[in-house]
Amino acid sequence: MAKASNDAGEPVELRVGDRVIRLSSPDRVYFSERGETKRDLAEYYLAVGDGIVRALRDRPCMLHRFPKGVDGKKVHQKRIPAGAPDWLETVELWFPRFGRTADELCVTELGSVIWAVQMSTVEFHPWNSRRDDPEAPDEWRIDLDPMPECPFSRIQRVAHVVEEMLDELGMRGFPKTSGGRGLHIYVRIEPEWGFAQVRRAAFAFAREIERRAPEDVTTTWWRKDRDPAAVFVDYNQNTRDHTMASAYSVRGNPRGTVSAPIAWDEIDHITPDDFTIATMPARFAELGDLHAEIDDVAHRLDPLLEWADRDDIGAGTDQPDVIDMDR
């Protein structure tokens, strides 16, 4: 990857399939640890193109933008700005808290990813539903979220508990790093349930993990009440409009870490910080997309909803969006 000077550079044109996308300020440093630039970010997404498009395809997507690089201010962008190209695909979503709608990006091709990079997007945070029916999730997300004193070895142990439980249920999970200190496991589901029921199922699964690994896991919602060395299984990531960085999304930190798909048999051997925009292109070229089969089978939530009934877990209320709708 190129090293940048202090000059942001003259605009360049990138050909992406049938699109030609103008990239302004290509030499602006976005990641200060090694000096990667806006153009390096675009080249990274081009290198993992099949993977990032698969992860985002047809999903409403919030953009985390860093106009001055990741050491500067972050902007959460729901609305596609005026002047976006007419070929860009979007979906109109309703946000009850504000009584307003927003047109969010829906990636259908790699060109829309690179357009977002031109708009200084670093992170892509898709919904777990698709634009043909945004209220019916087709993805269940298991978020192993480490508390501040939690070692990664504990995350690794809990991941194997998740693997064992999914095997017992006859479900296939697709793990990835979070791009931080945690792990995510995604499971495709039949889009027959709303967000409240998917959250119930996720909560029931989290409770069962806690039963099997009580020394490692908590499902306590209030942060102040959690063991600071535990793994929090964050079932609320399945709530409406709660989004997570997608597979292959870069994270907004100086190292340029990536939310990287991994194989189950890699879990005991990985160091999450090793997956960066500097290392992932070669890994992708060698291994391809480890989530390439994620859409092949969709599972039913009936067994987990039976667990939820057993544990008297109510549907609860979805947490409303709290992000500035003018962005």
Buried (B, 14 or more C-beta within 10 A) or exposed (E): BEEBEEEBBEEBEBEBEEBEBEBBBBBBBBBBEBBBBBBBBBBBBBBBBBBBBBBBBBBBBBBBBBBEBBEEEBBBBBBBEEEBEEEBBBBEBEBEEBEEEBBBBBBBBBBBBBBBBBBBBBBBBBBBBBBEEBEBBBBBBBBBBBBEEBEBEBBBBBBEBBBEBBEEBEBBBBBBBBBBBBBBBBBBBEBBBBBBBBBBBBBBBBBBBBEBBEEBBBBEEEEEEBBEBBBBBBBBBBBBBBBBBBBBBBBBBBBBBBBBBBEBEEBEEBEBBBBBBBBBBEBBEEEEBBBBEBEEEBBBBEBBBEBBEEEEBEEEEBBEBEBEBEB
